[in-house]
Amino acid sequence: MTLRSRSLRAPFLALLALAASAAATGCDAGFEGSRTDNAAPETELAVRSADLRDDLGDRRLVSTVDVAWSGTDPDGVVLAYEVRAYAVGDGLPAPDPEHGWGRTARRDSTILLPIPLGFDTADVAVEVRSIDDDEAKDPTPARTVFPIRNSNPTFRLVDAEAPPDSTWPVISFSFASGDPDGEANLLAVELALNDTLSGWTRIDPTTTFLTLVAQDPRATGTTGAQLYLGRGFSNSGVTLPGLQLDGENVLYLRAVDQAGATSPTLRYPALDEDEQPLGSFYVRRVTSDVLLVNDYRSSGDDLVLGVARQSLAVHGTADYDEWDLSATPQSSSSPSFSDALPATQEPTLRQTLALWNRIYWVSNAVTNRVSGNNFPRAAGVLDLFFEEGGRLLLHSPVSFPQSEDEAQGNPAVDVLPLAGLVEFPDGVRALRAGTGTPVRPVSEVPGTGRTLPPLQTSRLLTSALPYEPGPDDIVLYRLAFYENNTPSNAWEGSEVVASIRADQRVAFFALPLFSGPNPLFAPADGSSEGVPEALAVLLDGLDFPTSATLALR
């Protein structure tokens, strides 16, 4: 036998489930006479000492040990073995002779030796007896006593998947627990929300991911937190009390083993040496069915968001939540998602987006790359949002992918009312539109009885690109471009800069609004309706809620 700690191969607790070979039955070969009485088999353990306490002195083994054995039968064959382990010592009763055996055909196993609850050491006897082809059992099982100690389990959070400092009421944690005595020695992972005095909630020790979802995301003050397990978002049926909305929270976690020993309790957020939180766990409440997302990670986001807010006001949507994704810098050399996004798409971002049924998403970069762009990351998990009747307005200029790899598999393209980006023929490096170029309405916005109001460029336009609509997409705006810097070289490709899906789930508005502080578009001659009014008609077509009559109608 090798006396060392190692990963569990065949825990003793699993021996009860091992199938044994069927016992051989005697057969009649046609001979006459009386059968000799069957002799019982004999059993030996690989370790020859009957009591390792004498051999190890003050040293003790971890509670997971490798054990090997063998058996012989003088008048037949050994078909199976039975194994059991139990604590011995003063005041501990010996087990019934036929209690606790587990049958196996194996001749070795890695066994988790039992330690009485609340103890950190124990002396454990391991017994093995052979079984022959007549089901006779060794009446004197082989036996060795192992002195063992229990080691405390370990627990850690996966920092890369920690929630943002400020989060909506869908919060996920990724973690890992372990045990030096073997994974089978783990009993549970325990957690408590904001209060450990009221007790701990236990979950399966194999769990490595959990999500807390507010029972009432719009509650004022506290609400329950429903507990979901795994990345498959399995409802545990448990609700933790005391989730604070629009307030700070604390989550406590630890691992516990079969002997009742626990890992150090982990607090999230952790405390520094002065007992001050090292971070924040602030949970925002949902206040509306409408979400305005500021994903404009470039200068001028305040101007663009001002137009978005004005459009909502013109439409009559007075109440909405705002989610600011703009603070995380974006660069071509080091693309990164916003720190305000959940670290995990599935299930956290998917469930978060489904908290609302109307989303107005303002961005400056959607089609140029997948890595680091927030909307493509969200687009890949918008299915639940749409299944529950959600509708979306995306306002972002079109830009070309920065590489062939970035052009492949952008989930935003699957969601938006476009089939793809235009392609420049040889010699074309850019598209331009001169001052006063009309932005021409094409089709009515479904459900409104209106086209978008006509616009015109108010200065030279160098930052816009058209796109190719899908066959079922409804084109709403066209804009004529010329190639490079030559107004006489008219662009003959697509002129589409706004469209809506025929099912009215998604609208796309691809006009950039500002060059520095200067507006790029104005109402067409004789019109008083500009970009905010055009966006308001799109909001109307997407059935954004309104608390007042649409000002344009």
PyMOL commands that set and color helices and strands:
alter all, ss='L'
color gray80, all
select helices_A, chain A and resi 12-17+52-56+159-161+183-185+301-315+345-353+374-379+383-387+405-407+411-415+531-541
alter helices_A, ss='H'
color red, helices_A
select strands_A, chain A and resi 42-45+61-62+64-72+78-88+102-104+108-112+121-132+142-149+154-157+166-167+170-178+186-193+201-203+209-214+222-229+234-244+247-248+251-257+266-268+282-283+290-295+321-324+358-363+391-395+420-421+431-432+438-441+455-457+467-468+474-479+482-483+496-500+506-509+514-515+518-519+521-523
alter strands_A, ss='S'
color yellow, strands_A
deselect
rebuild
show_as cartoon
